[in-house]
């Protein structure tokens, strides 16, 4: 990936260097404020803006860090509370108008050039397949003309910006690009920054830190959480993990059971639901034996209810289930017969962040034949972008309960928090 880092006084200066070095199609990857100059660790130096930009290749970040963003966000608790509440309520309303950064006059200039470029490409394709029938000199002339027209398009683009970018102040445009680069869908990113622009004064729009925190707090109003199992009403917490194969359900059951025992000192029982499509989980059985907790396998709802009743003295009951493809309607029907009761068992759908958005959407819709009370996202350590978490949370409005980011038990389990989720998207802790 072609990444470049700049330390500048302001966004205007950064954009000038980025366009010069990486071209008009460059994307902003991250931004943060740094100290430069005198004193230990630069404490008394000048505050600079550090901007990292990419020439447009796909981002490959390191695994999700565990740096908490809570303290950074709390420092801005006074930023736009009233406006944010209104923004969160209106964010999902359909919007009919989108303002683009290119004027009608510029569009009219670029469209004929683009059409002619397309024609030249088709001509070159014909020439390549019939090279013996045409003069090589003609091919060279056409290629030269194509290069000149591409240059004209780049000049126009550098004056007007990306054709798809909204018409925004520079700080908002920078964060808009960063959110898209992090995997947040374009329509969600656009509506987010447009609403923010309507509610931030012109003076505050010049303050990059203010704008970034405003967007962060706006996203925090949209995301719902359950606080893990702490959101469930005592005295008994019963959690069932549902989802397709390969997303890490059994490992997550082990982690949650460990959390309940080690952190909260609760009595835990484990259950595996086997509807005949796999053998009982040997991994879960071995774990239960190791930590000396009861473990049972059931095949239908009647057995499950009897077993839960027998565990009335236990604080937490964690239920593992068969991996079930969202396209296996027969197996989904069997699962629904067991988990269709609302209220007694908290059903949590387990999804992997490494899955494509379209696949996660299909899984959630199909498993929606059962009550889905929360979402658990796994494998954060295997992903470079986290916008899909927000895409899913905005689209389905389901609360998030846990995040997992590795195989270590119980270390690689986090109770989902708004601060952590927003930090994954906007890198607040690195500001």
C-alpha positions in Angstrom: 0.0 0.0 0.0 1.3 3.5 -0.9 0.9 5.3 2.5 2.3 8.8 3.2 2.3 10.7 6.5 2.3 14.5 6.7 2.7 16.8 9.7 1.1 20.1 8.8 -0.5 23.2 10.4 -4.0 22.6 9.1 -6.2 20.5 6.8 -5.8 22.9 3.8 -2.0 22.4 3.9 -2.4 18.6 4.2 -4.8 18.4 1.2 -2.4 20.4 -0.9 0.5 17.9 -0.2 -1.7 14.9 -0.6 -3.1 15.9 -4.0 0.5 16.7 -5.1 2.0 13.4 -4.0 -0.8 10.9 -4.2 -3.2 12.4 -6.7 -6.8 13.6 -6.5 -8.2 10.2 -5.8 -6.1 9.7 -2.6 -8.0 8.7 0.6 -7.5 9.9 4.1 -6.6 6.9 6.4 -6.2 8.5 9.8 -5.7 11.9 11.5 -4.3 12.9 14.9 -2.8 15.9 16.7 0.8 15.7 17.7 3.4 17.8 19.6 6.6 18.9 17.9 9.5 20.8 19.2 11.1 21.6 22.5 11.0 20.0 25.9 10.8 16.4 27.1 8.6 14.4 24.8 7.8 17.6 22.9 5.4 18.7 25.6 6.2 22.4 25.0 6.3 22.1 21.3 3.9 23.3 18.7 0.7 21.3 18.1 0.6 19.9 14.6 -1.9 17.8 12.6 -0.6 14.4 11.5 -2.5 13.1 8.4 -1.9 9.6 6.9 -3.2 9.2 3.3 -3.3 6.3 0.8 -3.2 6.3 -2.9 -6.4 4.3 -3.0 -5.3 0.7 -2.3 -7.3 -1.4 0.2 -6.4 -0.8 3.8 -4.6 -3.5 5.8 -4.3 -2.3 9.4 -3.0 -4.3 12.3 -5.4 -6.1 14.6 -7.8 -4.3 16.8 -6.0 -2.6 19.7 -7.4 -2.6 23.2 -6.7 1.1 23.9 -9.8 2.4 25.7 -11.3 5.5 24.2 -13.5 6.3 27.2 -11.3 8.9 28.7 -10.8 10.8 25.4 -14.6 10.9 24.8 -15.4 11.9 28.4 -13.2 15.0 27.9 -15.7 16.2 25.4 -18.9 15.4 27.3 -20.1 19.0 26.7 -20.0 18.7 22.9 -23.4 19.1 21.3 -25.6 16.9 23.5 -28.9 18.4 22.5 -28.1 18.4 18.8 -26.8 14.8 18.9 -30.0 13.5 20.4 -32.0 15.1 17.5 -29.4 13.7 15.0 -29.6 10.2 16.3 -33.4 10.3 16.0 -33.4 11.6 12.5 -30.3 9.8 11.2 -32.2 6.9 9.7 -34.8 9.0 7.9 -34.6 8.7 4.1 -32.9 11.6 2.4 -33.8 12.6 -1.1 -31.2 15.3 -1.8 -27.4 14.8 -1.8 -25.2 17.8 -2.6 -22.2 16.9 -4.8 -19.0 18.8 -4.9 -19.0 19.2 -8.7 -20.9 22.0 -10.3 -23.3 21.4 -13.2 -20.8 23.3 -15.5 -18.0 21.0 -14.5 -20.2 17.9 -15.0 -21.0 19.1 -18.5 -17.3 19.5 -19.2 -16.4 16.0 -17.9 -19.2 13.9 -19.4 -18.2 14.2 -23.1 -14.6 13.6 -22.2 -15.6 10.4 -20.3 -17.7 9.3 -23.2 -14.9 9.8 -25.6 -12.5 7.9 -23.3 -14.9 5.0 -23.4 -14.9 5.1 -27.2 -11.1 5.1 -27.4 -10.9 2.2 -25.0 -13.3 0.2 -27.2 -11.2 1.1 -30.3 -8.0 0.1 -28.6 -9.6 -3.2 -27.7 -10.5 -3.9 -31.3 -7.0 -2.9 -32.4 -5.4 -5.3 -29.9 -7.4 -8.3 -31.3 -6.7 -7.3 -34.9 -3.2 -5.9 -34.7 -2.2 -7.3 -38.1 -4.9 -5.3 -39.8 -4.1 -1.9 -38.5 -1.1 0.4 -38.6 0.9 0.4 -35.3 1.4 4.1 -35.8 -2.4 4.6 -35.5 -2.4 2.6 -32.3 0.4 4.9 -30.8 -1.6 8.0 -31.8 -4.7 6.8 -30.1 -2.8 5.8 -26.9 -1.3 9.3 -26.8 -4.7 10.9 -27.2 -6.0 8.7 -24.4 -3.2 9.8 -22.1 -3.9 13.5 -22.8 -7.6 13.1 -22.0 -6.8 11.2 -18.8 -4.6 14.1 -17.8 -7.5 16.6 -18.5 -9.8 14.5 -16.3 -7.2 14.6 -13.5 -7.0 18.4 -13.7 -10.7 18.8 -13.5 -11.0 16.3 -10.6 -8.2 18.1 -8.7 -10.2 21.4 -9.0 -13.6 19.9 -8.1 -12.8 16.9 -5.8 -14.2 13.4 -6.1 -17.4 13.2 -8.1 -19.0 11.1 -5.3 -18.0 13.2 -2.4 -20.5 15.6 -0.8 -19.9 19.3 -0.7 -18.4 19.7 2.8 -16.0 21.8 4.8 -12.6 20.3 4.8 -12.7 18.8 8.4 -16.0 17.0 7.7 -14.8 15.8 4.3 -11.6 14.4 5.8 -13.7 12.4 8.4 -16.2 11.4 5.7 -13.4 9.8 3.8 -11.9 8.2 6.9 -15.3 6.6 7.8 -15.7 5.2 4.2 -12.1 3.9 4.3 -13.0 2.1 7.5 -15.9 0.3 5.9 -18.9 2.4 6.8 -21.3 2.4 3.9 -21.2 5.5 1.7 -24.9 6.3 2.3 -24.5 6.1 6.1 -21.3 8.2 6.0 -22.9 10.8 3.8 -26.0 11.2 6.0 -23.9 11.3 9.1 -21.7 14.2 7.9 -24.6 16.1 6.3 -26.6 16.0 9.6 -23.5 17.1 11.5 -22.9 20.0 9.1 -26.4 21.3 9.8 -25.8 21.3 13.5 -22.2 22.6 13.9 -21.5 26.3 13.7 -19.1 27.6 11.0 -16.6 28.5 13.7 -16.7 25.0 15.3 -16.3 23.4 11.9 -12.8 24.9 11.8 -11.9 22.9 14.9 -11.0 19.4 13.7 -11.0 17.8 17.2 -14.4 19.2 17.9 -15.9 17.9 14.7 -14.4 14.4 15.2 -15.7 14.2 18.8 -19.1 15.5 17.6 -19.4 12.7 15.0 -18.2 10.2 17.6 -20.8 11.2 20.1 -23.4 11.1 17.4 -22.5 7.5 16.5 -22.7 6.6 20.2 -26.3 7.8 20.3 -27.2 5.4 17.5 -25.4 2.2 18.8 -27.3 0.1 21.4 -25.6 -2.2 23.9 -26.6 -4.7 26.6 -23.5 -4.5 28.9 -22.9 -8.2 28.3 -24.9 -10.4 30.6 -25.2 -7.6 33.1 -28.1 -6.2 31.1 -30.1 -9.4 31.8 -32.4 -9.4 34.8 -31.3 -11.6 37.7 -31.5 -13.9 39.6 -30.8 -16.2 36.7 -29.1 -15.2 33.4 -29.7 -17.7 30.5 -27.8 -17.0 27.3 -28.0 -19.0 24.0 -25.5 -18.4 21.2 -27.0 -18.9 17.7 -25.4 -18.5 14.3 -23.7 -20.2 11.3 -20.8 -22.5 11.4 -17.2 -21.1 11.7 -18.0 -17.9 13.6 -16.6 -19.0 16.9 -19.7 -19.8 19.0 -18.2 -22.6 21.1 -15.0 -20.6 21.9 -17.2 -17.6 22.8 -19.3 -19.8 25.2 -16.1 -20.8 26.9 -15.0 -17.2 27.3 -18.3 -16.0 28.6 -18.5 -18.8 31.1 -15.0 -17.9 32.3 -16.0 -14.3 32.6 -19.0 -15.2 34.8 -16.9 -17.4 37.1 -13.7 -15.4 37.4 -15.0 -11.8 37.3 -18.4 -12.2 38.9 -17.9 -15.4 41.0 -21.1 -16.9 39.7 -22.2 -20.6 39.5 -22.2 -21.6 35.8 -23.8 -24.5 34.0 -23.1 -25.3 30.3 -25.6 -26.9 27.8 -25.0 -28.0 24.2 -28.0 -28.3 21.9 -27.5 -31.1 19.4 -30.3 -31.5 16.9 -28.6 -34.4 15.1 -26.4 -32.4 12.8 -23.2 -32.8 14.8 -21.8 -34.8 17.7 -21.8 -33.1 21.1 -19.0 -30.5 21.4 -16.0 -32.3 22.8 -14.3 -29.0 23.2 -17.0 -27.7 25.5 -17.2 -31.0 27.4 -13.5 -30.9 28.1 -13.7 -27.3 29.2 -16.6 -28.1 31.6 -14.6 -31.0 33.1 -11.6 -28.8 33.5 -13.4 -26.1 35.5 -15.7 -28.5 37.2 -19.1 -27.2 36.0 -22.1 -29.3 34.9 -22.4 -30.0 31.2 -25.3 -31.6 29.3 -26.4 -32.3 25.8 -30.1 -31.9 24.8 -31.9 -32.6 21.5 -35.2 -30.7 21.7 -37.1 -28.0 23.6 -38.7 -30.3 26.2 -35.2 -31.7 27.3 -33.8 -28.1 27.4 -36.7 -26.8 29.6 -36.3 -29.8 32.0 -32.6 -29.2 32.2 -32.9 -25.5 32.8 -35.4 -26.2 35.6 -32.9 -28.6 37.2 -30.3 -25.8 37.2 -32.4 -23.4 39.2 -29.6 -22.9 41.8 -27.1 -21.7 39.1 -26.6 -18.0 38.4 -25.7 -18.3 34.7 -26.6 -20.9 32.1 -24.7 -20.6 28.8 -26.1 -22.6 25.8 -24.1 -23.6 22.8 -25.9 -24.6 19.6 -25.4 -26.4 16.3 -23.8 -24.3 13.5 -26.7 -23.7 11.1 -26.4 -22.3 7.6 -28.8 -19.5 6.9 -29.9 -21.3 3.8 -30.8 -24.5 5.5 -34.5 -23.9 6.1 -35.1 -27.3 7.6 -32.5 -26.9 10.3 -33.5 -23.3 10.9 -37.1 -24.6 11.5 -35.7 -27.1 14.1 -33.8 -24.3 15.8 -36.9 -22.1 15.9 -38.9 -24.8 17.6 -36.4 -24.7 20.5 -35.6 -21.0 20.7 -38.9 -19.3 19.7 -39.8 -18.4 23.3 -39.2 -14.8 24.1 -38.1 -13.6 27.5 -36.8 -16.6 29.4 -33.7 -17.2 27.2 -31.6 -14.4 25.8 -30.8 -15.3 22.2 -27.6 -13.8 20.9 -26.6 -14.1 17.2 -22.9 -14.6 16.7 -21.4 -13.0 13.6 -17.8 -12.7 12.3 -16.4 -9.3 11.4 -14.5 -10.9 8.6 -17.7 -11.8 6.8 -19.0 -9.7 3.9 -21.8 -7.2 4.8 -24.2 -8.9 2.4 -23.6 -12.3 4.0 -24.1 -10.9 7.5 -27.4 -9.2 6.4 -28.7 -12.5 5.0 -27.7 -14.4 8.2 -29.5 -11.9 10.4 -32.7 -11.9 8.3 -32.9 -15.7 8.2 -32.2 -16.2 11.9 -34.8 -13.5 12.5 -37.4 -16.3 12.4 -36.3 -16.6 16.1 -36.2 -13.8 18.7 -32.7 -12.2 18.4 -32.0 -10.2 21.5 -28.4 -9.1 20.8 -25.4 -9.5 18.5 -21.9 -10.8 19.3 -19.1 -9.8 16.9 -16.1 -12.2 16.8 -12.7 -12.2 15.1 -11.9 -8.5 15.4 -8.2 -9.5 15.5 -8.6 -10.9 11.9 -10.1 -7.8 10.4 -8.5 -4.4 9.3 -11.8 -2.4 9.1 -14.8 -2.3 11.4 -17.4 -0.2 9.5 -19.5 -3.4 9.0 -20.3 -3.4 12.8 -21.9 0.0 12.4 -23.6 -0.9 9.1 -25.2 -3.9 10.8 -26.1 -2.0 13.9 -27.7 0.8 12.0 -29.6 -1.5 9.6 -31.0 -4.0 12.1 -31.1 -1.8 15.3 -30.0 -4.8 17.4 -28.0 -4.2 20.6 -24.4 -5.5 20.8 -23.4 -7.6 23.8 -19.8 -8.9 23.3 -16.7 -8.5 21.1 -14.0 -11.2 20.7 -10.5 -10.6 19.4 -8.5 -13.7 19.7 -8.4 -17.3 21.0 -7.2 -16.6 24.6 -9.6 -17.6 27.3 -10.9 -15.5 29.0 -8.7 -12.5 27.9 -9.9 -12.0 24.4 -13.5 -11.1 25.3 -14.8 -7.6 25.7 -18.2 -6.4 26.8 -19.3 -4.2 23.9 -19.3 -0.5 24.8 -20.1 2.5 22.7 -16.8 4.1 23.4 -14.9 1.1 22.2 -17.0 0.7 19.0 -16.6 4.4 18.0 -12.8 4.2 18.7 -12.6 1.3 16.3 -14.2 3.4 13.5 -12.7 6.8 14.1 -9.5 6.1 16.1 -10.5 8.5 18.9 -7.8 7.2 21.3 -5.1 8.1 18.7 -6.3 11.7 18.3 
